[in-house]
Amino acid sequence: MTSSIKAPTLEEFRARAALTGLTLTEEDIGHLHKGYVGLLGLMERIPQRWSWAAEPPQVFRADE
């Protein structure tokens, strides 16, 4: 999957965070930025087309 979303820099993320009105420390902003960039990285690994027949569905029953 090609990335159409460019990860924001820390400065861009800091500017966006300031617009939220939340009282965030620099440490908070750093953690949130790191998590957001990590989430974008994980999203890139999700395939666009799934091979649904590759694995049978998992069914969990309460009575077993």
Buried (B, 14 or more C-beta within 10 A) or exposed (E): EEEEEEBBEEEEBBEBBEEEEEEBEEEEBBEBBEEBBEEBEEEEEEEEEEEEEEEEEEEEEEEE
